[in-house]
Amino acid sequence: MTEYNIGDNVTTKKPHACGSNSWTVVRIGADYKIKCDKCGHVVMISADKFYRIAKSAKQ
């Protein structure tokens, strides 16, 4: 399992409604808060769902 840190850029399997699939990790813990790099929308999701949707990370 890949370890993610605050500030990491994450690529998701499916794109956001704005068309981007690039996100930045804002908060980590039991829930992950990620921010869309294109439109700035912030989403909080559970850690298990985050690991399912995340494809890769760039630091």
C-alpha angles and dihedrals in degrees: 000000000000117000117226128203134195110280096027117137110231128196115211129209094238125039124244118251089265090060100253124116095186118105137173121222109237102170134013134195132083085341128035122219113204131181125211110241094213106044103013096237111158121216129184115206136168118267095245092052091046092056090050095052099038114096104177142345133221121194 
